[in-house]
Structure formats: structure tokens, C-alpha cells
Amino acid sequence: MQDDDIVNIWNLRKCSAAALDIFSNMFGDGILPTLMPSVQTKLASTDDATWKEREAAVLALGAVAEGCISGLYPHLPEIVSFLIPLLDDKFPLIRSITCWTLSRYSKFIVQGIGHPKGHEQFDTILMGLLRRILDTNKRVQEAACSAFATLEEEAAEELAPRLEVILQHLLCAFGRYQKRNLRIVYDAIGTLADAVGGELNQPRYLDILMPPLIAKWQQLSNADKDLFPLLECFTSIAQ
């Protein structure tokens, strides 16, 4: 089994993360004094032999993001600063789980844009996720697209200054992805259109966006199941 296939099966790793999520929502910040020393120890490991421990620690941070946000929020800039380099880790599962964990904090990352260095950190995360959208690993591509869609929903008009580079990355992915992940790209483009609204209605953006989508539409038969997510994407753009 490939290491990045671990994400697809219900195993001890996933059960543990689900349990952490439940515990965090039941007991809140009360679990942090027990949890965080172990997480910090595992995150501090840097050798290849312990990469699964680092991945488990990143997964744990994502699992408790909802229930323990009050206790973690004051430390969020440090947590995010530690996670950002892991987007470029050599191990695909670490790259993919870092995308997911960052998405769990999207709301609070966007809220911090107005704070000192908050906008810089947001921009770094944005560009990091766009890089991973163009990852060579399919699982990382999927995680990055999903995480980026979540960030889009929270950021809305904050994406406007970066629209051109966002579209370039999404359309580059559109040209690379195979059938399964193409549907995630459609969703990311549709979510982007919903998020930025009229900002997208400029010739320079539409000239990037529309030709590849129209070309794909012309390639599909009326019976092709991929037509439905593509048409949903068109609907979001049209609105």
C-alpha cells in the first residue's frame, strides 16, 4: 500500500482523529494540557524515520481545531507559521494533511488579516495551497483543492487582489488533472466565482477562465456525468 493511500481507509489513525474531534467538542480546551506536549514533541522530530509521527501531530491539530479553538487561538500565528513549511514536505501524506489542517483554521486565519502580519500570513497560505494544487501527487492535489475551496468561502473579497494568479493556477490544474480530480477543480472555480462575485467580471479574468471550460464542455457528450459539475461551475460564473 502506498503511504498516501492511508488517507482512504478507515483505520486506527482515522479513528483516533475522529475521537480527538469528539473529545475536543465535549471537553474543549481542557484536553490541551494533556494533548499539546505530545503534539509538540512529535512536531519537533525532523528525521525521515519519524515522518508518520509528524503527520499524526498535524492531523491532531486539525482534529481539535473546532473544539479547542479558544485555547489555540492566541497561539494560532505560531501554529500556522509551523504548518506552512510542511506544505512543501517531501512526504505526500504530510503535504496533504497540512492542507486539511490549515483549512480547519481558515475562518480564524481570515479573521487575522487585519492584525499585524496577518495579511502576509494569509497570502503565504494562499500561495502555498496554490502550489500544492499543482502537486504531482493526486492525493495532495485533492486535499489542496478542497482546502482552497474552504479558504475561498471564508476569504471572499479578500481574494480579489490575487484573482489572476489564482485563475492561472486553477486552469493549470485543469489542464493536468485526470477525471476524478477535475470535479474538485470545477468546485474550486465555482466557489471562487461565488466568493468574489462581480470582481470576476473583467475581460482579463474571463479570457483566462472561459476558453478551457468551453473547450471541455464541447468535448463532453450530453450523457457524460462530468457534464453536471461543469454546468454547475458555469452557473456560478454566470451569476
Residue pairs with C-beta under 8 A, 6 or more apart in sequence:
3 91
3 92
3 93
4 92
4 93
4 96
4 137
4 139
4 140
5 139
6 13
6 93
7 93
7 96
7 97
7 139
7 143
13 56
13 59
16 56
17 59
17 60
17 62
17 63
18 63
20 31
20 35
20 60
20 63
20 64
21 63
21 64
21 66
21 67
23 31
23 64
23 67
24 31
24 63
24 64
24 66
24 67
24 68
25 66
25 67
26 67
27 67
28 67
28 68
28 70
28 71
29 68
29 70
29 71
31 64
31 67
31 68
32 64
32 68
32 71
32 72
35 60
35 64
38 57
39 57
39 60
39 61
40 57
42 50
42 53
42 54
42 56
42 57
43 54
43 57
43 58
43 82
45 53
45 54
48 90
51 89
51 91
51 94
52 93
54 86
54 94
55 91
55 93
55 94
55 97
58 83
58 86
58 94
58 97
58 98
58 101
59 97
59 100
59 101
61 79
61 83
61 101
62 97
62 100
62 101
62 104
64 72
65 72
65 101
65 104
65 105
66 104
69 108
72 79
73 108
76 105
76 108
76 109
76 112
77 112
77 117
77 118
77 121
79 105
80 102
80 105
80 109
80 121
80 125
81 121
83 98
83 101
83 102
84 121
84 124
84 125
84 128
86 94
86 95
86 98
87 95
87 98
87 99
87 102
87 128
87 129
87 131
87 132
88 95
88 128
88 131
89 95
89 98
92 135
92 137
92 139
92 140
93 139
95 132
95 135
95 137
95 140
95 143
96 132
96 137
96 139
96 140
96 142
96 143
96 144
97 143
99 129
99 132
99 140
99 143
99 144
99 146
99 147
100 143
100 146
100 147
102 109
102 125
102 128
102 129
102 147
102 151
103 146
103 147
103 150
103 151
106 147
106 150
106 151
106 153
106 154
106 155
107 154
109 121
109 122
109 125
109 151
109 154
110 122
110 151
110 154
110 155
110 158
112 118
112 121
112 122
113 119
113 122
113 158
122 155
122 158
123 162
125 151
126 151
126 155
126 159
126 162
126 166
127 165
129 144
129 147
129 148
129 151
130 144
130 148
130 165
130 166
130 169
132 140
132 141
132 143
132 144
133 141
133 144
133 145
133 148
133 169
133 170
133 173
133 188
134 141
134 169
134 172
134 173
134 176
135 141
135 144
138 178
138 180
138 181
141 173
141 177
141 181
141 184
142 180
142 181
142 184
145 173
145 181
145 184
145 185
145 187
145 188
146 184
148 188
149 184
149 187
149 188
149 191
152 159
152 188
152 191
152 192
152 195
153 191
153 194
153 195
155 195
156 195
156 196
157 195
157 196
157 197
157 199
159 166
159 192
159 195
159 196
160 196
160 199
163 196
163 199
163 200
163 205
164 204
164 205
164 208
166 192
167 192
167 205
167 208
167 209
168 208
170 185
170 188
170 189
170 192
171 208
171 209
171 212
173 181
173 185
174 182
174 185
174 189
174 212
174 213
174 216
175 212
177 184
177 185
179 226
182 226
183 226
183 229
186 229
186 230
186 232
186 233
187 229
187 233
189 209
189 213
189 233
189 236
189 237
190 232
190 233
190 235
190 236
190 237
191 236
192 200
193 200
193 233
193 236
193 237
193 239
194 236
194 239
200 206
200 209
200 237
209 237
210 237
213 230
213 233
213 234
213 237
216 230
217 227
217 230
217 234
220 226
220 227
220 230
221 227
